[in-house]
Amino acid sequence: MTLGQLAHALNFEILTGDINLEKVIKTGYVSDLLSDVIANAEEDSVWITVQRHINILGVAKLKDIVGIIIPRSLHIENEIIEKAINERIAILKDRRSSFEIAGLVYNLLKRD
């Protein structure tokens, strides 16, 4: 399943335009601790986190994460979105909790 297909299926708000929407997602990871993501997230995954500062972009780039999903409609600064676009890192947002998003993503990827 591609990031674009996932975003469409779950009605995620895409904050970074068409960046990475064609990339295939292998799995997902949920964590708000950057060192945990660095140690454990897999390449070609989506990362669900409430973190919204500049360092998430460095972690996503380091781990070749397809996209970052921000839960609970949390606000993310325009500067972060612009930097994500320049770095070619997708950021999506949704109103649901991390728990709900993780379950939905898991079920879609398991089915695919």
BAKOLLO-813626 format. One record per atom (N, C-alpha, C): residue in three letters; x, y, z. Coordinates in steps of 0.2 Angstrom, whole numbers, padded with zeros to 4 digits, always signed. Atoms other than C-alpha are relative to their C-alpha. Example, Ala and Ser with C-alpha at 12.3 -4.5 7.8 and 13.67 -1.06 7.14 Angstrom:
<sites>
ALA+0004-0006+0000
ALA+0062-0022+0039
ALA+0004+0006+0000
SER-0004-0006-0001
SER+0068-0005+0036
SER-0004+0005+0003
</sites>
This chain:
<sites>
MET+0004-0006+0000
MET+0000+0000+0000
MET+0004+0006+0000
THR-0004-0006+0000
THR+0007+0017-0004
THR-0003+0005+0005
LEU+0002-0005-0004
LEU+0006+0032+0007
LEU-0006+0004-0002
GLY+0005-0003+0002
GLY-0006+0040-0004
GLY-0007-0004+0001
GLN+0006+0005-0001
GLN-0018+0025-0004
GLN-0002+0000+0008
LEU+0002+0000-0007
LEU-0017+0025+0015
LEU-0003+0006+0002
ALA+0003-0006-0002
ALA-0020+0043+0017
ALA-0007+0001-0003
HIS+0006+0000+0003
HIS-0035+0042+0005
HIS-0005-0005+0004
ALA+0004+0005-0003
ALA-0042+0026+0014
ALA-0002+0003+0007
LEU+0001-0002-0007
LEU-0041+0034+0031
LEU-0002+0008+0001
ASN+0002-0007+0000
ASN-0045+0052+0026
ASN+0005+0005+0004
PHE-0005-0004-0003
PHE-0029+0059+0033
PHE+0001+0007-0004
GLU-0002-0007+0003
GLU-0025+0078+0030
GLU+0007-0001-0002
ILE-0007+0000+0002
ILE-0009+0079+0020
ILE+0002+0007+0000
LEU-0003-0007-0001
LEU+0001+0094+0025
LEU+0006+0002-0005
THR-0006-0001+0004
THR+0016+0092+0013
THR-0001-0002-0008
GLY+0001+0001+0007
GLY+0007+0090-0004
GLY+0001-0007-0002
ASP+0000+0007+0003
ASP+0011+0075-0015
ASP+0007-0003+0002
ILE-0006+0003-0001
ILE+0028+0071-0007
ILE-0001-0007+0003
ASN-0001+0007-0002
ASN+0031+0052-0005
ASN-0007-0003+0000
LEU+0006+0003+0001
LEU+0013+0048-0009
LEU+0000-0006-0004
GLU-0001+0006+0004
GLU+0019+0035-0021
GLU+0004-0005+0003
LYS-0004+0004-0003
LYS+0030+0027-0009
LYS-0004-0006+0004
VAL+0003+0006-0004
VAL+0026+0009-0002
VAL+0001+0000+0007
ILE-0001+0001-0007
ILE+0023+0007+0016
ILE+0001-0007+0002
LYS-0001+0007-0002
LYS+0030-0009+0024
LYS-0003-0001+0007
THR+0002+0001-0007
THR+0025-0006+0042
THR-0001+0007+0003
GLY+0001-0006-0003
GLY+0021+0007+0055
GLY+0004+0000+0007
TYR-0003+0000-0006
TYR+0029+0013+0071
TYR-0003+0006+0004
VAL+0003-0005-0004
VAL+0021+0023+0086
VAL+0005+0001+0006
SER-0005-0002-0006
SER+0033+0032+0098
SER+0000+0008+0000
ASP-0001-0007-0001
ASP+0035+0049+0105
ASP+0008+0002+0002
LEU-0007-0001-0002
LEU+0053+0046+0110
LEU+0005-0001-0006
LEU-0004+0000+0006
LEU+0065+0050+0097
LEU+0006-0005+0000
SER-0005+0006-0001
SER+0079+0038+0103
SER-0003-0007-0002
ASP+0004+0007+0002
ASP+0066+0024+0102
ASP-0001-0001-0007
VAL+0001+0000+0008
VAL+0062+0028+0084
VAL+0006-0002-0003
ILE-0006+0001+0004
ILE+0080+0029+0079
ILE+0002-0008+0001
ALA-0002+0007-0002
ALA+0083+0012+0088
ALA-0004-0005-0003
ASN+0004+0005+0002
ASN+0068+0003+0082
ASN-0005+0000-0006
ALA+0004-0001+0006
ALA+0058+0010+0068
ALA+0003-0003-0006
GLU-0003+0003+0006
GLU+0060+0001+0051
GLU+0000+0005-0006
GLU+0000-0004+0007
GLU+0064+0009+0034
GLU-0007-0002-0003
ASP+0006+0000+0003
ASP+0049+0012+0024
ASP-0007-0001+0004
SER+0006+0000-0004
SER+0037+0014+0038
SER-0003+0007+0001
VAL+0003-0006-0002
VAL+0025+0027+0044
VAL+0001+0001+0007
TRP-0001-0001-0007
TRP+0028+0035+0061
TRP-0005+0004+0003
ILE+0005-0004-0003
ILE+0014+0041+0072
ILE+0003+0003+0007
THR-0002-0004-0006
THR+0019+0054+0085
THR-0003+0006+0002
VAL+0003-0007-0002
VAL+0013+0069+0095
VAL+0006+0005-0001
GLN-0006-0005+0000
GLN+0031+0077+0093
GLN-0001+0004-0006
ARG+0001-0005+0006
ARG+0030+0092+0081
ARG+0006+0005-0001
HIS-0005-0005+0001
HIS+0047+0100+0082
HIS+0005-0002-0005
ILE-0004+0001+0006
ILE+0061+0101+0069
ILE+0004-0007+0001
ASN-0004+0006+0000
ASN+0070+0085+0076
ASN-0003-0006-0003
ILE+0003+0006+0003
ILE+0057+0073+0070
ILE+0002-0001-0008
LEU-0002+0000+0007
LEU+0062+0078+0052
LEU+0007-0004-0001
GLY-0006+0004+0000
GLY+0080+0072+0056
GLY+0000-0007+0001
VAL+0001+0007-0001
VAL+0074+0056+0063
VAL-0003-0004-0006
ALA+0003+0004+0005
ALA+0063+0052+0049
ALA+0004-0001-0006
LYS-0005+0000+0006
LYS+0077+0056+0036
LYS+0005-0006+0002
LEU-0005+0005-0002
LEU+0089+0045+0046
LEU-0002-0007-0001
LYS+0003+0007+0001
LYS+0077+0030+0046
LYS-0004-0001-0006
ASP+0004+0001+0006
ASP+0070+0032+0029
ASP-0007-0001+0001
ILE+0008+0001-0002
ILE+0052+0034+0036
ILE-0003+0004-0006
VAL+0004-0003+0006
VAL+0039+0037+0022
VAL-0004+0006+0002
GLY+0004-0005-0002
GLY+0028+0048+0032
GLY-0001+0001+0008
ILE+0001-0001-0007
ILE+0025+0056+0049
ILE-0008+0001+0001
ILE+0007-0001-0002
ILE+0007+0055+0056
ILE-0001+0004+0006
ILE+0001-0004-0006
ILE+0002+0068+0069
ILE-0007-0001+0002
PRO+0006+0001-0002
PRO-0013+0063+0079
PRO-0004+0006+0003
ARG+0004-0005-0004
ARG-0027+0073+0088
ARG-0001+0007-0003
SER+0000-0007+0003
SER-0027+0087+0076
SER+0005+0005+0003
LEU-0005-0005-0003
LEU-0012+0094+0085
LEU+0003+0005-0005
HIS-0003-0005+0005
HIS-0005+0110+0077
HIS+0007-0001-0001
ILE-0007+0001+0002
ILE+0011+0109+0068
ILE+0002+0007-0004
GLU-0002-0006+0002
GLU+0020+0125+0064
GLU+0002+0000-0008
ASN-0002-0001+0007
ASN+0022+0131+0046
ASN+0007-0001-0002
GLU-0007+0000+0001
GLU+0041+0132+0047
GLU+0002-0008+0000
ILE-0001+0007+0000
ILE+0041+0113+0051
ILE-0003-0003-0007
ILE+0003+0003+0006
ILE+0030+0109+0036
ILE+0004+0002-0006
GLU-0004-0003+0006
GLU+0040+0120+0024
GLU+0007-0004+0000
LYS-0006+0004+0000
LYS+0056+0111+0030
LYS-0001-0007-0002
ALA+0001+0007+0002
ALA+0048+0094+0028
ALA-0001+0000-0008
ILE+0001-0001+0007
ILE+0043+0099+0010
ILE+0007+0000-0003
ASN-0007-0001+0002
ASN+0061+0104+0007
ASN+0004-0007+0001
GLU-0004+0006-0002
GLU+0068+0088+0015
GLU-0004-0006-0003
ARG+0004+0006+0003
ARG+0055+0077+0005
ARG-0002-0005+0005
ILE+0003+0004-0005
ILE+0047+0070+0021
ILE-0008+0002+0001
ALA+0007-0001+0000
ALA+0028+0068+0021
ALA-0002+0001+0007
ILE+0003+0000-0007
ILE+0018+0074+0036
ILE-0008+0000-0001
LEU+0007+0000+0000
LEU+0000+0070+0038
LEU-0003+0001+0007
LYS+0003-0002-0007
LYS-0013+0074+0052
LYS-0007-0003+0000
ASP+0006+0003-0001
ASP-0028+0066+0059
ASP-0003+0002+0007
ARG+0003-0002-0006
ARG-0041+0070+0072
ARG+0000-0006+0006
ARG+0000+0006-0005
ARG-0040+0052+0080
ARG+0006+0000+0004
SER-0006+0001-0004
SER-0028+0047+0094
SER+0005-0005-0003
SER-0005+0004+0002
SER-0012+0038+0091
SER-0002-0007+0000
PHE+0003+0007-0001
PHE-0020+0022+0097
PHE-0005-0002-0006
GLU+0005+0001+0005
GLU-0034+0023+0085
GLU+0003+0000-0007
ILE-0004+0000+0007
ILE-0023+0028+0070
ILE+0004-0007-0001
ALA-0004+0006+0000
ALA-0011+0013+0074
ALA-0004-0006-0002
GLY+0004+0006+0001
GLY-0025+0001+0074
GLY-0003+0000-0007
LEU+0002+0000+0007
LEU-0032+0007+0057
LEU+0005-0001-0005
VAL-0006+0001+0005
VAL-0015+0008+0049
VAL+0002-0008+0000
TYR-0002+0007+0000
TYR-0011-0010+0055
TYR-0005-0004-0004
ASN+0005+0004+0003
ASN-0027-0017+0049
ASN+0000+0001-0008
LEU-0001-0001+0007
LEU-0025-0009+0032
LEU+0006-0003-0003
LEU-0006+0003+0002
LEU-0007-0015+0030
LEU+0000-0007+0000
LYS+0001+0007-0001
LYS-0011-0032+0036
LYS-0004-0003-0006
ARG+0005+0003+0005
ARG-0025-0034+0023
ARG+0004+0001-0007
ASP-0003-0001+0006
ASP-0014-0027+0009
ASP+0005-0005-0002
</sites>
